[in-house]
């Protein structure tokens, strides 16, 4: 709602209320979020183990984007949430939005947008990696089929260039 023009006080109150709800949630949500972050990072690092150049390119980009998101959350989003949105003033949605919360609310929205774009980039890079590996696998299958066809044709006797007379004995095959 904050990216619809114009940004109204009602939109800002909605965002601030949402951020306030996040800060008042049970602490177990943070544990689950942390576990998901660790699992996601571990998965990307785990895929680097084969050391292929394609994996280094796609996974390296994914690690950079994922790391950027984690750093942004740790150094900007979470401190801003805890500091500014642990308690918001009582209000009605039609009330004027406080100036002291306007900048932090817009900053959080911007940070979330950057993080969502970075995580979308991770998804795109991983899909690209999968597609590249699938393409490589198709080429290998084609080469294996071609080699099998060539070996089958080399086992069969090849016709000689000179025509054989019907009554003549077959040429010596060495």
C-alpha positions as CSV (number, residue, x, y, z in Angstrom):
1,X,0.0,0.0,0.0
2,X,2.9,2.4,0.5
3,X,3.9,2.3,-3.2
4,X,0.6,3.5,-4.4
5,X,0.7,7.2,-5.2
6,X,-0.1,9.3,-3.2
7,X,1.0,7.8,0.2
8,X,-1.8,8.7,2.6
9,X,-1.8,8.8,6.4
10,X,-4.2,5.8,6.2
11,X,-1.6,3.7,4.3
12,X,1.1,4.7,6.8
13,X,-1.1,3.7,9.7
14,X,-1.8,0.4,8.1
15,X,1.9,-0.3,7.6
16,X,2.8,0.9,11.1
17,X,0.1,-1.4,12.6
18,X,1.5,-4.3,10.6
19,X,5.0,-3.6,11.9
20,X,3.8,-3.2,15.4
21,X,2.0,-6.6,15.2
22,X,5.3,-8.2,14.1
23,X,7.1,-6.8,17.1
24,X,4.5,-8.1,19.5
25,X,4.4,-11.6,18.1
26,X,5.7,-14.6,20.1
27,X,9.5,-15.0,20.2
28,X,9.1,-18.5,18.6
29,X,8.4,-16.7,15.3
30,X,12.0,-15.4,15.5
31,X,13.3,-18.8,16.1
32,X,11.4,-20.2,13.1
33,X,12.6,-17.3,10.9
34,X,16.2,-17.9,12.1
35,X,15.9,-21.6,11.3
36,X,14.6,-20.8,7.8
37,X,17.4,-18.3,7.1
38,X,20.1,-20.8,8.3
39,X,18.5,-23.6,6.2
40,X,18.3,-21.5,3.1
41,X,21.9,-20.3,3.4
42,X,23.1,-23.9,4.1
43,X,21.3,-25.2,1.1
44,X,23.0,-22.7,-1.2
45,X,26.4,-23.4,0.3
46,X,25.8,-27.1,0.1
47,X,25.2,-26.9,-3.6
48,X,28.7,-25.4,-4.1
49,X,30.3,-28.7,-3.0
50,X,30.7,-30.1,-6.5
51,X,32.8,-27.1,-7.6
52,X,31.5,-26.9,-11.2
53,X,31.9,-23.5,-12.9
54,X,28.2,-23.3,-13.6
55,X,27.4,-23.8,-9.9
56,X,30.0,-21.2,-8.9
57,X,28.4,-18.6,-11.1
58,X,24.8,-19.2,-10.2
59,X,25.3,-20.1,-6.5
60,X,27.9,-17.3,-6.0
61,X,25.3,-14.8,-7.2
62,X,22.7,-16.4,-5.0
63,X,25.0,-16.3,-2.0
64,X,25.7,-12.6,-2.6
65,X,22.0,-11.7,-2.9
66,X,21.0,-13.9,0.1
67,X,23.8,-12.5,2.2
68,X,22.8,-8.9,1.3
69,X,19.3,-9.7,2.4
70,X,20.4,-11.2,5.7
71,X,22.7,-8.2,6.4
72,X,20.0,-5.7,5.6
73,X,17.6,-7.4,8.0
74,X,20.1,-7.7,10.8
75,X,21.5,-4.1,10.5
76,X,18.5,-2.2,9.4
77,X,15.1,-3.9,9.4
78,X,15.1,-5.7,12.8
79,X,16.6,-2.8,14.8
80,X,14.2,-0.3,13.2
81,X,11.3,-2.6,14.0
82,X,12.2,-3.1,17.6
83,X,13.2,0.6,18.2
84,X,10.3,2.4,16.5
85,X,7.4,0.0,16.3
86,X,7.3,-1.8,19.7
87,X,4.6,0.6,20.7
88,X,2.7,3.0,18.5
89,X,0.3,5.6,19.7
90,X,-3.4,4.9,19.9
91,X,-5.0,6.1,16.8
92,X,-7.9,5.9,14.3
93,X,-7.0,5.2,10.6
94,X,-8.2,8.7,9.7
95,X,-5.8,10.4,12.2
96,X,-2.7,12.3,11.1
97,X,0.3,10.1,11.0
98,X,3.1,11.2,13.4
99,X,6.1,12.7,11.8
100,X,8.5,10.7,14.0
101,X,7.2,7.5,12.5
102,X,6.9,8.6,8.9
103,X,10.5,8.2,7.9
104,X,11.0,4.8,9.7
105,X,7.9,3.4,8.1
106,X,9.0,4.4,4.6
107,X,12.5,3.2,5.3
108,X,11.2,-0.2,6.4
109,X,9.0,-0.5,3.3
110,X,12.0,0.4,1.1
111,X,14.2,-2.2,2.9
112,X,11.5,-4.8,2.4
113,X,11.3,-4.0,-1.3
114,X,15.0,-4.3,-1.7
115,X,15.0,-7.6,0.2
116,X,12.1,-9.0,-1.9
117,X,13.9,-8.1,-5.1
118,X,17.1,-9.7,-3.9
119,X,15.3,-12.9,-2.9
120,X,13.5,-12.9,-6.2
121,X,17.0,-12.7,-7.8
122,X,18.0,-15.8,-5.8
123,X,15.0,-17.7,-7.1
124,X,15.8,-16.6,-10.7
125,X,19.5,-17.6,-10.3
126,X,18.6,-21.0,-8.9
127,X,16.0,-21.6,-11.7
128,X,18.7,-20.6,-14.2
129,X,21.1,-23.1,-12.6
130,X,18.5,-25.8,-12.8
131,X,17.8,-25.0,-16.5
132,X,21.5,-24.9,-17.3
133,X,22.0,-28.3,-15.7
134,X,19.0,-29.7,-17.5
135,X,20.4,-28.4,-20.8
136,X,23.8,-30.0,-20.0
137,X,22.1,-33.3,-19.3
138,X,20.2,-33.2,-22.6
139,X,23.4,-32.7,-24.5
140,X,25.0,-35.6,-22.7
141,X,22.1,-37.8,-23.5
142,X,22.3,-36.8,-27.2
143,X,26.0,-37.5,-27.3
144,X,25.5,-40.9,-25.6
145,X,22.8,-41.8,-28.2
146,X,25.0,-40.7,-31.0
147,X,28.0,-42.8,-29.7
148,X,25.7,-45.8,-29.4
149,X,24.4,-45.4,-32.9
150,X,28.0,-45.1,-34.2
151,X,29.1,-48.2,-32.4
152,X,26.1,-50.1,-33.8
153,X,26.9,-49.1,-37.3
154,X,30.6,-50.0,-36.9
155,X,29.6,-53.6,-35.9
156,X,27.7,-54.2,-39.0
157,X,29.7,-55.0,-42.2
158,X,29.9,-52.0,-44.5
159,X,29.1,-52.4,-48.1
160,X,32.1,-52.3,-50.4
161,X,32.3,-49.6,-53.1
162,X,32.7,-52.2,-55.9
163,X,29.5,-54.1,-56.9
164,X,29.7,-57.8,-56.4
165,X,28.8,-60.0,-59.2
166,X,26.0,-62.4,-58.3
167,X,28.1,-65.6,-59.0
168,X,31.4,-64.3,-57.6
169,X,32.6,-65.4,-54.1
170,X,32.5,-62.6,-51.4
171,X,35.7,-60.6,-51.0
172,X,38.0,-61.5,-48.1
173,X,37.1,-59.7,-45.0
174,X,40.1,-59.0,-42.7
